[in-house]
Amino acid sequence: MNQKAFRCALALATLACPIPDICGQAIATPTVSQNSPTADIRASNVKLPNPSGPFGIGRVGYEWIDASRPSAYSIDPVAPDAPNTPRALMVYLWYPTSRKTSDSSGIYLPGAKQIDANPEAHSLVRDEFGPIWPQILNGQLKSHAEENAPAATSPRAFPVVILSHGLGGSGFEYTSLIEDLVSHGYVVVAIEHTYTSFAVLFPDGKVATQRNDPTPEGLSPEKRMQRMMASAGLNFAQGAGDVLFVLNELTTLNSKGRKDFPLGGRLDLSRLAAMGHSAGGSYAARACQLDARFRACISLDGELPPISAFPEFPDKKRFQQPVLLLEVEHTGERMPFSPEQYNDFLKTKDTEFKLCPLGSYDVLLKSAGLLHGSFSDYRLLAASGHQSETEQALHNLRLIESYTRAFLDKTLKKEKEPLLDAPVQSSEAKVKKYGR
């Protein structure tokens, strides 16, 4: 993996983040060379944490086609597919099963070999995963997911979380977070955002790789900024459109009770959340601004400094449901903008939150080794089995999972959550309540 893996949301709204420590992709160089035999042994021992809840993990994937939208959006409307090709998405449903095992025996990245065999995707995935890619490719890195397993028979219906990955990422890179939620009774619907993900494999063997919207040479700084902002707006609108399309498909399949859909009638869409990381946080936020069917919204380090905490569109749509912004605290660190700009951003964020419904929270996390990439499996995989870095990555994953699950349990399951209801401010988390 490298610094392109999970760019700051700032990269979409303004410019590519020049500060690796802010973007969260720089880690300490391992004490053992990555090319040494010892490093290979460590990498082969990388293991995802066991989910903490009582349920097992099932998974099923679908290709869904949105005939109402084109395959891709761009400032320069040159789609990588033929003109008027409808937008196709791969969507993976992770759901609770009755059988729980501590063994990691599932596939981490389905279709890894087909993706690796694609010339365009080959360099992207090896750049994305670095030295751990061979373990993904040969199946040594496992998930806990069982493909097409029967869903748990109880409870009758499960609350649902629709998940969006970050720019250049993939839903599979959030396997640890997803599995933990599913083990506690949630269905997580992970969207592979076509041309935003590093690579998406479709059932017909086609691999769609990430597409960037290049900026022409010779633009003035003002024109360059305008173009970046317009591109960001299109990207956020496209991602939110994906989320809303997937929700509509889920609603149809859930009501029809089709036999080829193992969760027909089992999705409790009255208990529904949208969640995303980095740019995916803006997708989730915009979808929630547009659709009151979402009862909760979570942005994982998806704020847009120095502009705003959440995407702002000309229609001035606001949240219609409680929102959680779970973010890494960067106070005292070097920023790619001035202190004055950052102070203005904090004021804007406070104003935005004061317009949110009751039950909204801004949670600032500050823990050793906690960075932008910590919300995914990135830090754990990058540790390559090195003990101290692995322990640190696992600690931070548990910290993130605890606040994510607490917000969902409180908002969707109506449970009391001490982490949020009576927070004890600690060195690792600062909880601020909002709502009108």
KEFIVO-262367 format. One record per atom (N, C-alpha, C, O): y, z, x; residue in one letter. Coordinates in pm, whole numbers, plus 50000, padded with zeros to 5 digits. Example, Ala and Ser with C-alpha at 12.3 -4.5 7.8 and 13.67 -1.06 7.14 Angstrom:
# KEFIVO-262367
494315078051319a 495505078051230a 496705078051320a 496685084651424a 497755070851285s 498945071451367s 500035078751290s 501145080451341s 
***
This chain:
# KEFIVO-262367
498805000050085m 500005000050000m 501255000050088m 501205004450203m 502374995050033n 503604995150111n 504774998650022n 504605002649907n 505974997050076q 507155001450004q 507464992749884q 508304996449802q 506814981249871k 507034972849755k 506224977549635k 506464973249522k 505274986449659a 504324989949554a 504994995649430a 504734991149318a 505855005449448f 506565011349336f 508035012749372f 508455023249421f 508815002449349r 510235003149379r 510935012249280r 510465014449169r 512065017449324c 512875025349232c 513325016749116c 513485004649131c 513535022949001a 514095015548889a 515465009948927a 515925000148868a 516095016049025l 517365010949076l 517244996649123l 518214989049113l 516094992849173a 515914979349224a 516084969049113a 516524957849138a 515724972748992l 515884963548880l 517334962848835l 517844952148802l 518004974348836a 519334974748779a 520424970748877a 521464965548837a 520184973049007t 521224970149103t 520714962349221t 520934950249231t 520014969049313l 519544962349433l 518264968749480l 517954980049442l 517504961449565a 516274967149619a 516614979749696a 517524979849778a 515854990449669c 516165003349729c 515965003049880c 514855000149926c 517005005949958p 516875005450103p 516415018350164p 516235019050286p 516215028750084i 515875041950137i 514445045150098i 514215049449985i 513465043350187p 512065045650152p 511805059650098p 510995061250007p 512475069750152d 512225083350106d 512665085449963d 512115093949893d 513685077649917i 514105078549778i 513095071149690i 512685076249586i 512695059249732c 511755051449652c 510385057649652c 509625055649557c 510045065149754g 508825073049749g 507605066549810g 506495070749780g 507775056649893q 506605049849946q 506355052850094q 505335048450148q 507235059950158a 507015063150299a 506215076050311a 506585086150251a 505125075750385i 504345087850409i 504205089850558i 504365080450636i 503895101950596a 503705104750738a 502545096750793a 501515095350727a 502695091550911t 501605084050973t 500425093150997t 500605103851055t 499215089350954p 498045097950976p 497855100951123p 498215093051210p 497285112451149t 497085116451288t 496005108051355t 495935107451478t 495175101451273v 494135092751326v 494505078451296v 494915075451184v 494375069651391s 494695055551370s 493895049951254s 492715052851238s 494585041651171q 493905035551057q 492785026151101q 491905022851021q 492805021751227n 491795012551275n 490605019451341n 489655012851385n 490655032551346s 489585039751414s 488395041951322s 488575041651200s 487195044151374p 486025047151290p 486235059351202p 485785059751088p 486945069551257t 487175081651179t 488005078651056t 487745084050948t 489025069951071a 489845066150957a 489005059150851a 489215061350732a 488055050750893d 487185043950798d 486335053850721d 486135052350600d 485835064150790i 485025074450723i 485855081750620i 485415084150508i 487095085250661r 487965092350568r 488255083750446r 488175088450332r 488585071050470a 488915062150359a 487745060850263a 487935060250141a 486535060450317s 485365058950231s 485095071550149s 484355071150051s 485705082850189n 485505095450117n 486615098250016n 486625108949956n 487545088849997v 488595090849899v 487975091849760v 487145083549722v 488385101949686k 487795104549554k 488885109049458k 489745117149494k 488845103849337l 489785108149235l 489415121949184l 488245125549183l 490415129749140p 490115143249090p 489345142748959p 489495133348880p 488525152748937n 487805153748810n 488805157048698n 489625166048715n 488755149948586p 489645153248473p 489435167548428p 488325172748434p 490515173948383s 490455188348356s 490035191848214s 489775203548186s 489965182048125g 489645184947986g 488175183847953g 487365180448040g 487805186647827p 486395187147788p 485745173747755p 484525172947744p 486535163047740f 485975150147699f 485635141347820f 486215142747928f 484685132247799g 484425121747894g 485395110247873g 486275110947787g 485235099547953i 486205088647953i 485495075547919i 484545071747987i 485955068747816g 485495055347784g 486615045347805g 487795049047805g 486255032747824r 487295022547847r 486825009147794r 485655005547808r 487745001647734v 487444988147688v 488714979747706v 489814984647683v 488534967347746g 489674958547771g 489714946947673g 488674942147627g 490934942447641y 491124931147549y 492204921947602y 493144926247669y 492064909147571e 493164899747588e 493814897747452e 493144893847356e 495104900547443w 495854898547319w 496974888647345w 497654889447447w 497164879347254i 498144868647272i 499234869947167i 498954870347047i 500464870547213d 501634871447124d 502214857447108d 502964852647193d 501854851046998a 502294837146976a 503774836146948a 504324825146948a 504434847446923s 505864847046889s 506784847247010s 507994845746997s 506184849147129r 507034850147249r 506504841047359r 505304838447367r 507414835947445p 506974827647558p 506294836047664p 506404848347663p 505594829447756s 504784836447856s 505634844947950s 505184855447995s 506844840447981a 507674847748076a 509144845348047a 509514835247987a 509964854848090y 511414853648077y 512034853148216y 511524859148310y 513144845848227s 513824844948355s 515264840948332s 515584834348233s 516144844948423i 517524840048419i 517504824848425i 518234818248350i 516684819348512d 516444804948517d 515134802548443d 514064805748496d 515174796948323p 513974796548239p 512924786648288p 512694776148227p 512304790148398v 511204782148451v 509964790848449v 509724798548542v 509174789648344a 507974797848330a 506884792348422a 506814780248443a 506044801048476p 504944796448562p 503864788948485p 503034782148545p 503874790148353d 502914782748271d 503604770548209d 504794768248230d 502844763048134a 503414751548064a 504464756347963a 504384767647914a 505464747847932p 506494751747834p 505864756147702p 504894750447654p 506464766647645n 506064771747513n 504684778447512n 504134780947405n 504134781247630t 502884788747634t 503134802847583t 504044809547631t 502344807647486p 502584821147433p 502224831847535p 501444829547628p 502784843447517r 502594854447611r 501234860947591r 500904865347481r 500454861547697a 499134867747695a 499164880747774a 499784881447880a 498504890847723l 498444903947788l 497004908747796l 496204906347705l 496674915547905m 495444923447910m 495814937847878m 496754943447935m 495054943647786v 495324957247739v 494024965147749v 492984960847700v 494094976847813y 492904985147832y 493064998347756y 494035005647775y 492085001047669l 492075013547594l 491145023447664l 489965020747683l 491705034847700w 490955045847758w 490845056547649w 491865060447592w 489645061247619y 489465069847502y 488425080647530y 487595079247619y 488475091647452p 487545102747474p 486125099247432p 485905092647331p 485175103847511t 483755102847476t 483165116947474t 483745126347528t 482005118147411s 481375131347401s 480745135647532s 480705147547564s 480265126047609r 479565129347733r 480545130447848r 481255120947880r 480595142047908k 481445144048025k 480575146148147k 479595153648144k 480945139448255t 480245141248381t 481265142948492t 482355137348487t 480915150648591s 481805152548705s 481655141248807s 482415140348903s 480665132648784d 480425121648878d 481455110648858d 481805107148745d 481945105348969s 482805093548965s 481915081448981s 481475078349091s 481645074648870s 480705063448877s 481245050648815s 480565040348817s 482455051148762g 483025039548697g 483775030548794g 484005034248910g 484145018748747i 484895009148827i 486355013448832i 486935017148729i 486965012848950y 488375016448961y 489255004848914y 490115006848828y 489044993048968l 489834981448931l 488904970148886l 488364963048970l 488704968348755p 487814957748708p 488264943948758p 489454940748758p 487294935948801g 487614922448847g 488244921748983g 488904911849016g 488074932149065a 488724932449197a 488314920349282a 489154914649351a 487044916549277k 486584905449360k 487184892149316k 487544883849399k 487294890249184q 487914877949134q 489384877449171q 489914866849206q 490054888849163i 491474889349200i 491634886349348i 492514878749388i 490794892449430d 490874890649575d 490604876149616d 491114871349717d 489784869249537a 489434855349569a 490554845649535a 490524834149578a 491534850049458n 492644841449423n 493634841049539n 494064851549585n 493994829249589p 494844828349708p 496174835549693p 496624842149787p 496824834349576e 498114841149557e 497934856249550e 498714863749608e 496904860649479a 496694874949459a 496164881849584a 496404893749604a 495454874349667h 494794880149784h 495764888349870h 495504899949901h 496874882149907s 497834889349993s 498544900449917s 498874910749975s 498764898449787l 499464908749708l 498654921549699l 499194932449719l 497354920349669v 496544932549654v 496324939349788v 496294951649795v 496154931649894r 495964937850026r 497254944350075r 497214954450145r 498374938450038d 499664944550070d 499874957049986d 500424966950033d 499424956649861e 499604967849768e 498764979949808e 499284991149811e 497504977849839f 496584989049861f 496304992050007f 495775002650039f 496644982850098g 496474985450240g 495054988650277g 494124982050230g 494844998850362p 493515001750415p 492495006450312p 491295006650341p 492965010150192i 492005014750091i 491435002950012i 490465004649938i 492024990950026w 491564979549946w 490074976449965w 489404973549866w 489534976650087p 488094973950100p 487224983450017p 486194979249965p 487634996150003q 486855005649923q 486955002449773q 486025004949697q 488094996849731i 488224992449592i 487384979849571i 486714978349469i 487444970849668l 486764957949657l 485244959549652l 484564952649576l 484704968749733n 483244970349735n 482734981049638n 481544984049633n 483654986749561g 483254996249458g 483065010449505g 482595018849428g 483435013649631q 483285027449679q 484255036949611q 483915048449584q 485465032149581l 486415040549508l 486075039649360l 486085028749302l 485765050949299k 485265051249163k 486275057849068k 487095066049108k 486175053948942s 486835061248835s 485775069148758s 484595068648792s 486205076348655h 485265083448568h 485015075748439h 484355080848349h 485535063648430a 485475056048305a 484145048948288a 483625042648380a 483585050048168e 482375042748130e 482765031448036e 483315033847929e 482475019148077e 482885007547999e 482155007147865e 480935008547859e 482935005147757n 482395003147621n 481515014647572n 480605012547491n 481765026547621a 480985038247578a 481355042047435a 482475039347391a 480425048247360p 480755052947225p 481845063647231p 481825072347318p 482785062847139a 483845072847133a 483275086147084a 482275086547013a 483935097047122a 483535110247074a 483585110446922a 484475104546861a 482635117246860t 482555117546714t 483545127246652t 483835126446532t 484075136346732s 485035146046683s 486115147946789s 485815148846908s 487375148546747p 487915148946612p 487865135246544p 487465125246605p 488275135046417r 488185122546341r 489115111946399r 488755100146404r 490315116146442a 491285106546494a 492005112446614a 492165124646625a 492405103746703f 493035107846829f 494495103746834f 494845092846789f 495375112446890p 496745108046919p 496735097247027p 495805096547107p 497765088947028v 497775076847110v 499015076647200v 500125079847158v 498785072647325v 499875070747422v 499785056447475v 498755052447528v 500865048647460i 500935035247517i 501635036247652i 502755041247661i 500965031447757l 501435033347895l 501865020147958l 501175010047947l 503035020448024s 503545008948099s 503655012548247s 504205022948283s 503135003748332h 503195005948476h 504555001648532h 505374995948461h 504765004448660g 506005000848727g 505984986548779g 504974979648773g 507134982248829l 507294968848883l 506354966549000l 506354974149097l 505544955948991g 504604952749097g 503394961749100g 502654961849199g 503174969348994g 502044978648991g 500954973948895g 500824962048867g 500184983548845s 499094980848752s 498754993848682s 498875004648739s 498304992848557g 497905004848486g 496775012248553g 496665024448540g 495925005048627f 494785011448693f 495225020848805f 494485029848843f 496415018948856e 496915027848961e 497325041548907e 497675050448984e 497265043248775y 497545056248713y 496265062448658y 496305070448564y 495135058748716t 493855063348664t 493765078548656t 493265083748556t 494225085648756s 494115100348753s 494875106248636s 494355114848565s 496095101748615l 496925106548504l 496305102748370l 496235110848278l 495845090248359i 495225085548235i 493985093748202i 493825098548089i 493095095348300e 491845102448275e 492085116848235e 491365122348152e 493095123148293d 493375137048256d 493815137848110d 493365146748038d 494675128748066l 495105128847926l 493925126047832l 493765132747731l 493115116047865v 491975112547780v 491005124247771v 490445126847664v 490795131247881s 489855142547879s 490325153747788s 489545162547752s 491615153447751h 492165163447659h 492355157747518h 493065163647437h 491715146447489g 491685141547353g 492675130747316g 492845127947197g 493335124747413y 494265113847385y 493615100347410y 492755099047498y 494015090447333v 493715076547366v 494915071047442v 496045071947394v 494675065447560v 495745059547639v 495545044447640v 494495039447679v 496565037347596v 496525022747588v 497405017247701v 498625017547692v 496765012447807a 497475008047927a 497674992947923a 496714985347916a 498934988847928i 499274974647926i 499394969448068i 500054975548152i 498744958148094e 498984950848218e 500084940648188e 499814930248128e 501304943648231h 502454935048198h 502404922448284h 502704922748403h 502034911348221t 501844898648291t 503114894548365t 504214894948310t 502944890548490y 503984886248583y 504854897748633y 505714895748720y 504654909748580t 505264921848637t 504244929348720t 504584934948825t 502984929548675s 501884935048754s 501634926348877s 501904914348874s 501104932348984f 500814924449104f 499814913449075f 499904902549132f 498844916048986a 497874905848948a 497144910348823a 496754922048811a 496954901148729v 496234903948606v 495114893748591v 495354881648595v 493884898548574l 492734889948555l 492434888648406l 492314898548335l 492324876048359f 492014873348219f 490544869348204f 489904865448302f 490004870348083p 488574867548062p 488134853648105p 486974851648141p 489054843748101d 488674830248141d 488704828148291d 488494816948339d 488984838848366g 489024838048512g 490404835548570g 490574836048691g 491374832848485k 492734830648534k 493294843648590k 493084854348533k 494014842748701v 494714854148760v 496204851148758v 496664841548819v 496964859448687a 498414858048681a 499034867948779a 498844880048765a 499754863048878t 500344871648980t 501804874748949t 502434868348864t 502324884749019q 503694888948999q 504674877649029q 504514870349127q 505674876248944r 506734866448963r 508064873648975r 508374882348893r 508844870049074n 510174875649091n 511214865549046n 510944853549041n 512384870349015d 513484861748974d 514454860749092d 515374868949101d 514274851049183p 515074850649305p 516544848149277p 516904840949184p 517404854349358t 518844852549345t 519304841049433t 519004840949552t 520014831349377p 520484820049457p 521394824349571p 522074834649563p 521414816549675e 522304819249788e 523744816149750e 524004808049661e 524664822749818g 526074819549805g 526804826149690g 527974823149667g 526144835149618l 526834841949509l 527754852849562l 527444859249663l 528874854849497s 529774865749533s 529094878949497s 528194878949414s 529514890149558p 528934903049521p 529004905749371p 528074911349314p 530114901849308e 530254904149164e 529244895849085e 528604900848993e 529104882949122k 528154874249053k 526714878749078k 525864878048989k 526444883449202r 525104888249234r 524754900349147r 523644901349094r 525724909549133m 525494921349050m 525284917448904m 524394922848838m 526084908148855q 525944903748716q 524564897648692q 523934900048589q 524114889948790r 522804883548776r 521694894048777r 520754893348697r 521794903848868m 520784914348875m 520744922348745m 519664925648697m 521914925348689m 521954932948565m 521354924948450m 520614930248367m 521674911848446a 521104903348341a 519594902348355a 518864902848256a 519124900948479s 517684900148503s 516994913148462s 515914912948403s 517634924448495a 517064937348457a 516974938648306a 515974943348253a 518044934248235g 518034934948090g 516914926648030g 516254930947935g 516694914648084l 515604906248036l 514244912748063l 513344912347979l 514114918648182n 512844925048218n 512554936848125n 511424938348078n 513564945048099f 513364956548011f 513044952047869f 512184957847802f 513734941547823a 513474936547688a 512064930847678a 511384932947577a 511624923747781q 510274918247781q 509234929447780q 508284929047702q 509424939447866g 508474950647870g 508414958147739g 507334961647693g 509584960647679a 509614967347549a 508944958747442a 508264963847354a 509154945547452g 508494936447359g 506984937147370g 506274936547269g 506494938447493d 505044940247513d 504554952847444d 503514952747378d 505304963747460v 504904976547401v 504844975447248v 503884980147186v 505864969447188l 505914968347043l 504824958946990l 504234961446886l 504564948047063f 503484938947024f 502144946147026f 501344944846933f 501894953747131v 500624961147142v 500504971247029v 499424973046973v 501584978046996l 501534987446884l 501164980346754l 500354985446677l 501734968746730n 501394961246608n 499934957146605n 499274957646501n 499414952846721e 498004949146729e 497104961246703e 496114960246631e 497454972446761l 496674984646739l 496674988446591l 495644992446537l 497824987246528t 497934990746386t 497014982046302t 496334987046212t 496994969146331t 496144959846255t 494664962846277t 493904963746181t 494274964246403l 492864966746434l 492404980246379l 491274981546332l 493264990046385n 492895003446338n 492675003546187n 491795010646137n 493464995746115s 493354995845970s 492184987445920s 491604990345815s 491844976945995k 490754968145951k 489384973745982k 488404970045917k 489294982746080g 488004988746112g 486984978746159g 485814979546120g 487394969246242r 486474959046290r 485364965046375r 485574974646449r 484174959346362k 483014964546434k 483134962746585k 482584970646662k 483874952346628d 484024950046771d 485154958246831d 485474957046949d 485754966746748f 486804975746794f 486294989946776f 486284995146664f 485874996446886p 485175009346874p 486035020746820p 485515031346787p 487355018546812l 488235029346767l 488845026346631l 489835032546593l 488285016846557g 488795013646425g 488835025846335g 487815032446316g 490005028746281g 490165040446195g 490225053546269g 490375064046207g 490115053146402r 490095065546482r 491415068246553r 491585078746616r 492365058946543l 493665060846608l 494635067346511l 494895062046403l 495165078746548d 496165085546464d 497535080746508d 498165086646595d 497985069946446l 499265063946486l 500465071246428l 501605067246450l 500215082046354s 501325090946317s 501625100646431s 502635107746430s 500735100746531r 500945108746652r 500905099046771r 499885097546838r 502045092746795l 502115081546888l 503245083646988l 504345087846951l 502965080747114a 503985081847220a 503985069147304a 502975062247316a 505155066147361a 505285055747462a 505625062647594a 506455071747598a 504985058247700m 505185064447831m 505185053647938m 504435043847927m 506015055248039g 506015045648149g 506565051748275g 507295061748272g 506205045548387h 506665050148518h 507595039748577h 507355027748566h 508675044348641s 509625035648709s 510165025448609s 510675029448505s 510075012448638a 510545002548542a 509825003948409a 510415001348303a 508555008148413g 507805010448290g 508425021448205g 508275021348082g 509115030848269g 509825041148193g 510935035148108g 511195039747997g 511585024648161s 512615017748084s 512005009447972s 512595008147865s 510805003747996y 510114996547888y 509835006147772y 510125003147656y 509265017847807a 508925027747704a 510175032547632a 510185033747510a 511245035247709a 512475040247649a 513075030147552a 513475033647441a 513135017547593r 513705007347506r 512845005447381r 513395003747272r 511535005647393a 510665004547277a 510915015947179a 510925013847058a 511125027947231c 511375039547146c 512745038647079c 512905043046965c 513725033047149q 515025031047087q 514935021546968q 515705022746872q 513995012246975l 513885001846873l 512955005346757l 513064999446650l 512055014946777d 511005017046678d 510725031846657d 510275038846748d 510985036546536a 510805050746504a 509355054646484a 509055066446465a 508435044946490r 507015048446480r 506585056846600r 505635064646589r 507245055546711f 506955064046825f 507525077946798f 508715079446768f 506685087946810r 507105101746783r 507475109146911r 507975120446905r 507225103047027a 507565109247155a 507735098147259a 507095087647251a 508595100847357c 508855091047462c 508885098247597c 509515108747610c 508205092547696i 508175098447830i 508555087947933i 507955077247941i 509565091248012s 509955082948127s 509615090648254s 510175101348280s 508695085248331l 508275091548456l 509095085548571l 508805074548618l 510095092948613d 510975088648723d 511505074548698d 511575066348789d 511885071948573g 512365058748537g 513865057948517g 514355048348459g 514605068048564e 516055067848548e 516675056548631e 516015050848719e 517935053248603l 518575041548663l 519855045448737l 520925040548700l 519795053948838p 521005057648911p 521525045848992p 520705038049041p 522815044149009p 523885053048961p 524475048948828p 525655051448803p 523675042548741i 524215037048617i 523955046248498i 524905051048436i 522695048648467s 522355056548349s 520945061948363s 520185057748450s 520605071348276a 519245076748277a 518285067548204a 517115066648240a 518785060648101f 517965052148017f 518645038648000f 519855037548018f 517895028247965p 518505015047949p 519555015047838p 519355020747731p 520665008447866e 521745007047769e 521874992447731e 522064983847817e 521774989547600f 521904975947550f 523124974847460f 523614984947410f 523624962747438p 524814961147354p 524684966847214p 525684970447153p 523444967847163d 523284973147027d 523444988347020d 523474994046911d 523564994947137k 523805009447143k 522725017647073k 522995028547022k 521505012447069k 520405019847008k 520115032647086k 520145032747209k 519835043347013r 519535056247073r 518115060547035r 517475054546949r 517645070947102f 516305075947076f 516205081646935f 517115088346886f 515085078646872q 514815083846738q 513715094446741q 513255098846637q 513315098346860q 512235107946882q 512535116047008q 513325111647091q 511925127947023p 512145135747145p 511725127847268p 510775120047265p 512455130047377v 512185122647501v 512055132547617v 512765142647624v 511145129547706l 510985137147830l 511295127847946l 510695117247961l 512245132048029l 512475125348157l 511915134548264l 512465145248292l 510805130348324l 510155138148430l 510485131148560l 509955120448589l 511345137248640e 511885130148755e 511805138448883e 511715150648880e 511825131348994v 511855137749125v 513295141449156v 514205133349142v 513495153749199e 514835158249235e 515165153849378e 514405156449472e 516295147249393h 516715142249524h 517985149049575h 518625143949667h 518335160449516t 519535167549559t 519495170249709t 518505175449761t 520565166849777g 520655169249920g 520085158250006g 520225158550128g 519445148349943e 518875137250020e 519885125750028e 520815124949949e 519675117150124r 520555105650142r 520335095650030r 519195091750002r 521415091549964m 521335082649850m 521895068849886m 522755067849973m 521415058349819p 521945044949843p 523215042149763p 523515030649730p 523975052949731f 525255051549662f 526065063949695f 525535073549752f 527335063849659s 528245074549701s 528045087149618s 527495086449508s 528485098749669p 528405111149591p 529175110149460p 528765115749358p 530285102949462e 531075101249340e 530275093549234e 530275097149116e 529605082949279q 528775075249186q 527645083749130q 527315082949011q 527055092049216y 525945100449171y 526435110949071y 525745113748973y 527605116749095n 528155126449000n 528455119948865n 528235126048760n 528955107648868d 529195100448743d 527885097948670d 527815098848547d 526835094748748f 525515092548688f 525025105248619f 524505104648508f 525185116748686l 524725129448626l 525475132348496l 524875137348401l 526765129248492k 527535131248369k 527035121948258k 526915125948142k 526755109448296t 526245099948198t 524885104348145t 524625103548025t 524035109048236k 522715113748194k 522835125348096k 522125125847996k 523735134648124d 523925146148035d 524415141647898d 523975146747795d 525325132047897t 525825126747770t 524715119847691t 524595121747570t 523895111947761e 522785105147694e 521815115247633e 521355113447520e 521495125747707f 520555135747658f 521105143347538f 520345147147449f 522405145647537k 522995152947424k 522935144947294k 523115150547186k 522675132047305l 522515123547187l 521055122247145l 520735115647046l 520155128547222c 518725127747192c 518335137747083c 519025147747064c 517235135247012p 516765144746911p 516345158046973p 516065158947092p 516295168146890l 515855181446932l 514445180646988l 513605173346937l 514205188147094g 512885188047158g 512815178847277g 511725175947327g 513985174147324s 514025165547443s 514225174247567s 514795185047561s 513725168947681y 513765176847805y 514055167847925y 513595156447933y 514815173348016d 514955167548149d 514305177448245d 514765188748260d 513225173148309v 512485181848401v 512585176048541v 512105165048568v 513205183648629l 513335179648769l 512255186348850l 512155198648853l 511435178248917l 510345183348999l 510715182349146l 511235172149192l 510455192949219k 510695192849363k 509575200549430k 509505212749421k 508705193249497s 507555199049564s 507335191549694s 507675179749705s 506775198149791a 506525191649920a 505715178949901a 504655179149838a 506195167949955g 505475155349948g 505615147849817g 505025137149801g 506385153349722l 506545146949592l 507575135749601l 508735138149635l 507145123549571l 507995111849581l 507775102849460l 506975106049372l 508475091949457h 508415082849343h 506985078049316h 506575076749200h 506225075549422g 504865070849406g 503865081549367g 502705078349341g 504295094249361s 503365105149331s 502895105049186s 501905111649154s 503575097749099f 503185097448959f 501945088848937f 501305089648832f 501605080849035s 500395072649028s 499375078249126s 499545089249180s 498305070649149d 497305074649248d 497755071649390d 497035074649486d 498935065749405y 499385060549534y 499265070649648y 498675067749752y 499825082549628r 499855092349738r 498435096949773r 498125099249890r 497595098349673l 496215102649697l 495455092049775l 494755095349871l 495595079549737l 494895068849807l 495465066749947l 494725064150042l 496785068049959a 497415066150090a 497015076850189a 497075074750310a 496595088650138a 496145099450227a 494865095750299a 494545101450403a 494105086050244s 492875080950308s 491915092050349s 491255091050453s 491835102450269g 490895113250298g 491405123750394g 490695133550420g 492615122150448h 493175132250538h 493415145050457h 494105144750355h 492865156250501q 492775168150418q 494125173350369q 494305175250249q 495075175550459s 496335181650419s 497115172650324s 497695177350226s 497145159550352e 497855150250265e 497145148850131e 497805147250028e 495825149350131t 495065148450007t 495345160649920t 495575159149800t 495335172449977e 495605184649901e 497005184549843e 497225188649730e 497955179649921q 499335178749874q 499445168949757q 500105171749657q 498805157349771a 498845147249664a 498195152449536a 498715150049427a 497075159649549l 496405165149431l 497255175749364l 497325176349241l 497905184049443h 498795194249386h 499895187749304h 500185192149193h 500495177349358n 501595170849288n 501125163249164n 501835162749064n 499935157449170l 499385151149051l 499185161448940l 499515158948825l 498645173048975r 498435183648875r 499755188448817r 499855191348698r 500785189348902l 502105193548856l 502645183448754l 503145187348648l 502545170648785i 503005160048694i 502185160148565i 502745159148456i 500875161248578e 500005161248460e 500295173048368e 500235171648246e 500625184648426s 500835196548344s 502055194948254s 502005198748137s 503155189348306y 504355187648224y 504205175848128y 504705176348015y 503525165448171t 503285154048081t 502455158447961t 502805155547846t 501375165447987r 500495169847878r 501165180447791r 500975180547670r 501955189247852a 502645199547774a 503605193247673a 503685197647558a 504325182847715f 505255176247624f 504505169147511f 504915169947395f 503425162247544l 502655155447442l 501985165347347l 501985163247225l 501435176147401d 500805186347316d 501825192547221d 501525195047104d 503015195047271k 504065201147188k 504555191447081k 504715195246965k 504785179047121t 505415169347031t 504425163146933t 504745161346815t 503225159746980l 502255152846896l 501245162146830l 500785159646719l 500915173146899k 499925182446844k 500555195046787k 499855203546730k 501875196346802k 502625207846749k 502145221146807k 502135231346738k 501755220746932e 501315232946999e 502475239447074e 503385232547120e 502425252547086k 503415259447168k 503055257747315k 501895259247354k 504055254747395e 503825252247536e 504785260647620e 505975257547627e 504275271047685p 505145279647766p 505925272047873p 507055275747905p 505335261447928l 506045253848031l 507375248547979l 508335247148055l 507445245647848l 508655239947790l 509355249647695l 510585250247691l 508575257247619d 509155266347520d 509815278447585d 510875282847540d 509205283647688a 509755295247759a 509635292847908a 508935300147978a 510315282747957p 510125278848097p 510635289348194p 511715294948177p 509855291848294v 510265300448405v 510705291048517v 509885284048578v 511985290948544q 512485281948647q 511865285748781q 511925297248824q 511285275848844s 510595278348970s 511165269149077s 512045260949051s 510635270749196s 511075262149306s 510555247949288s 511025238749355s 509575245949198e 508965232849181e 509405225549054e 509195213449042e 510025232548960a 510405225948835a 511615232648773a 511665244848757a 512595224448738k 513775229148665k 513775222348529k 513905210148519k 513625230348425v 513505225148289v 514815227248215v 515345238348209v 515345216348160k 516575217148082k 516315211447944k 515905199947931k 516545219447840k 516325215347702k 517535208047648k 518675211147681k 517265198147565y 518335190647500y 517965188347354y 516845191147312y 518915183247279g 518635179147143g 519765182647049g 520475192447067g 519895174546948r 520945176546847r 520285178846711r 520985180846611r 
***
